[in-house]
Amino acid sequence: MFAAYRSPARAYAGVAVETSIAAARPIDLVVMLYEGANEGIHKAITHMHEGNIAGKGEAITRVIRIIDEGLKAALDPRGGEIALQLSGLYDYMTRRLLLGSLQNDPVPLEEVRGLLQNLKSAWDELARTPNAGAGAPALPAVPRLHA
């Protein structure tokens, strides 16, 4: 008979997010994915320091899903070498996140956060260029990893 209690602020935040996604250009959605991944890594590290294993696992799983099902899945195979490099970089990030989780070590998570922030900066710059929403955006440069 009565709806479950839900915070008005939480309901408003949900609507605000849905509205911003619906109105966003494709390039803005990519930036949002980077922001969500960075936020998830921050939460995972916080949970790690607090000893909250379940929270850490949920946060890292969320970040991996953002990378695999969002960023990597959105790559256009016609992007050539850059798309291949980004795909490899996303695979590397996933492995580092898993290693950090297994070893309960924030260092690999911080490394991934730094990589994501560098890529996000490039996408932020692209989003500010005229006609950034027209067609597929050019891909940013991919940082080289040293073995």
RAJO-V832399 format. One record per helix or strand of 3 or more residues. SS is the DSSP state (2 for helix, 1 for strand). FROM is the first residue (numbers start at 1). LEN is the number of residues. If there is no record, write none. Layout:
((SS | FROM | LEN) (SS | FROM | LEN))
This chain:
((2 | 8 | 16) (2 | 26 | 25) (2 | 53 | 20) (2 | 77 | 27) (2 | 106 | 23))
